Amino acid sequence: MPVNIQNADLHCHSNVSDGTLTPEELAARAKANGVELWALTDHDEVGGQQRAAQAAAALGLPYLSGTEISVTFAGETVHIVGLGFDVADPGLAAGLARTRGGRELRAREMSADLERVGIAGAYEGALKYVGNPDLISRTHFARYLVEVGACRDTQEVFRKYLTEGKPGYVEHRWATLDDAVAWITGAGGIAVVAHPGRYKFSANEEYALFSHFKDIGGRGVEVVTGSHTAQDYVKYAGVAAEFGLFASRGSDFHSPSESHTDLGSLPFLSSGLSPVWEALSERVQV
């Protein structure tokens, strides 16, 4: 792995899950934007990993395998990014397949709820935006709601629909935190808490999350990510230090037209942190 990497982007999504670009297009965008180490982290899926790794290799872009697993902790959906694992590991594959399993039923219930407020055909409409039907998500519904004029953009969709207490919201119980960390570490990777500033935890609940995460083998936290503020950068740098976690960095890029943060455009990690990629140097594909 090249030394002194700063512009690592270890969190983004392709059309294998809920992004709009192919793995190959993302690799090209990352390279063009000066990314020095890249990972594709599709939701609950590793189906795009071979394509991403091959595209990165063709561009001379160092690559880490990745995924983002949805878990339920203290009644909240939390995302755990896995990095540097064996993509062919059977335990991880089986776990991800179970996690994907409930998405279709949830999507049909979301569609029925939207129909009750006058938005018909949302399930079929969302499917038009789905690259992988097993991974239909709120983002695909949001794109359909923009298409039919229910909202101006996807940000407005999530203010008016698809979130708790709003039309179209259906809770889904995901894997447990213990499951996700075990699948990732069992496949030789490192588990990272994604965008912790997004979760609506009390201070005690957040402390419990990181304490348990560390106890079961979790080793990283996203400090600099697309949804974090400058204050969040400082706060979660402190969390990394307090719990002895590696720091990660990733844009959470989904789409050129929807994402506020482009690949490779975030501030670098502050000095004094231990970057997660330094613990994965032997796993980097170059």
N, C-alpha and C positions, 0 to 999 in steps of 0.2 A: 504494500500500500504506500502511495506517496506520503512523504513526511509533511508535517505542518499544515495539515488540512484545516481550513476554516469554513469554507463554503460547502458544507455538507447539507443535503436536503433529504431527510430520511422519513418523509411522510407526504404521500400524494396518492391520487386515485386515478385509475384508467377506466375505460368503458367496460372492463371486466367486472367492475362493481358499479359505482355511481359517478364516475368521472365521464367526461365527454370525449377525451382523446384516447387513442390507442396507446399501448405500451411503447410502441416505436416512436410515436409522435411525442410522447412525454420524454423519452430519452433524448431526442433531438432538441427539445425545448430546454431541458436541463443543461445539456452541453452548451447550447447557444447562450444561456444565461450565466455561464461561468461556474456551474456546480462542479465541485471537485470529487464528490462522493455522493452517490444517489441510491435510493431504495424506493421501489414501488410497494405501497402498503394497501392493497385493495381490501375491502371489508370482508372478513370471514372467508377468504378465498386466496388460493395461490395459483390459480389457473393462468395468470398472466406472467408468472415469474420467469419461465424459460424465454419467452419473447423479450421481456425487459432485459434480462441478462445478456441475451445475444445482441440486442440492439445497442446496449451500452458498450459491449466489447468491441463492436464494429466502429464505435465512435471514440474508443480509447478512454471511456468514462468508467472509473472504478465503481463497482456495484455491490450492494448488500441485499440479500433476500429480505422480504418484508411482508407483513400482513397486519391488519388492525382488527382485533377481536372485540366484539361487543359483549360486555358482562353486566350483571346486575349486582350492585353493592349498596346496601342501606336504602333500597327502594329506588335508586338512581341508576340510569344506564351510564356506564363508564367504559371507555375504550382503552384497550391495552395493545400497544404496538409490539410486535415481535420482530426482531432483527437478527440476521446472521444465522438462521437455522437451516437445517437440511430440508429442502423443499419436498423430498421424497419420503420423509418420515411418516410411517403409517399411523402412529398415534395422533400426530397433528392433523393429518388428513381426515381421520375419522371424527375428531373433535370438531373441526371446522364444518364438516358435513352435517353434524347434528345441530350446530348453531344455525346454519342456513335453513334448516328444515321447517321452521315455523313461519317463514316470511310470507309464503303465498296466502295462508289463512289470514294472517294479520292484514295483508294488502286488501283482500276481499272485504274484510270488516271495515277497513278505512274507507273503501269505495262506497259501501252501503251507508256509512255515516255521512259522507259528503253528499250523497244523493238526497238525504233527508233535509239538507239545506239548499237543495236546488242545483247541485252540480252533478250531472248525470255522466255515466260512462267513464268514471275516473280510473277504474282498474284497467280497462282496455286502453285508455289514453296514456296511462303511465307506462304500459308495456311497450309503447312505441319508442320510449327513451331508454329501454333496458337492453344492455348488451348481453346480460346473463339473467334469464328469468328467475333463477334460484335466488338472486340477490336484489329483487325489487324492493325499493326503499322509499322513504318519505321524499327524498330528493327527486326521484322520478315522478312522483305525484306533483311535486312543486312545479316541475317543468310543464306538466300538463295544465295546471291551473293558470300558469302564465299564458300558455298557448290559447286557452279559451277566454282569456280576458278577465278572469276572476281577480287577478292581481297584476300589478305592473312588472314585478320582478320576483325572484325567489325569496329575497329578503322579506318582502311584504307578505308572501305566502306564510312564512313561519311566524309572522306577527299575528296573522288572522286565523290560520288553520294549522292542523297537524302537530300542534304542541299541546301539552297537558291543559285540559279545560276548554280547548277550542275544537271546532268541528274537524273530524277526520283523524283525531288522535286515538290510537289504540295502543295500549301498553303491551309490550312483548317481554316476556321473561327470557333473558339470554343465559349464557353459560355463567358459572360462578367465577369469581376472581381466582379461586384456587385452581379450577379447571384450566383457565387460559394460561396462567403462569406455568402450570405443569406441562401443558402441551408444548409451549415454546421452549422451556428449559430442557424438556425431554428430547427435543429435536436439536439440541445443541445451541440454541439461540439465547438472546437476552430479552427479557420482558421489560417494557417501558410504559409508564402511565402517560397516556396521551393527553395533551391540552387540559391540564388539571384546573386551570382558571375558568373553564366552562361549566363546571359542575356546581350544583346548588347545595353544597354541603355546609353545615355549620362547622365552626372551627374544630369541635370535638369529633365530628364525623370525618372530616378531612384527615385529622390526626390518626383516627382509627384506620382509614384507608391506607395511608402510607405505612403505618406500623405493621398491619397485617400483610401488606404487599411485600415489605422487606422480610418479614418472618418466613414467608413461604417461598422465597427465592427470587422475588422481583429485584431488579438491579438498576433501573433507570427511570428518569422523569424528563418529559419534554419541558425545557425551560423557555426556549425561544420557538414560538410557533405562531401560525397565522392569526389565531383568535386571541392571543395574549397582548395585553397592553405593556407599556414600559414598566409600570408598577408590578405587573405579573412577572416580568423577567427577573426583577429583583427578588420578589417573594419566593419564586420557585428555585432560584439559585440558592436561597437560604434553605429551602426544603431539601435540595440535593445535598447540601453540606450537613444539615442536621441528621439526615437518615443515611448518609454515606452512599448516596446514589450517583451513578453516572448521569451526566447531562446530555440531553439530545436536542436536536434542532430540526425542524421540518415545517414546510409551508402549509401543509394540508391542502394543497392545490387540487381542485376538481375540474375547473373549466376556465378558458380564457374570458368568457363573458360573465361568469358568476363569481369567481374567486377574487377577493380583494388583494390577496398576497400571491405573487407569482413565484414560480420555482426559483430558488437561489437568491431571493431579494431581501431576506431577513437580515437583521443585525447579527454579527458573529456572537458566539458565546463569550461571556466575560472571562477574563483571566482568573485563575484560581479554581475553575471548575475542571472536572475530569471528563472529557468528551467520551461518549459511549463508544464511538468508533475506535478509540485506542484500545478498548478491551476486545475488539472484534477484528483486529488486524489480520489474523490468520483466516478469517472468513470472507475477506474482501475478494471479489472476483475482478481481476484486472486483465 
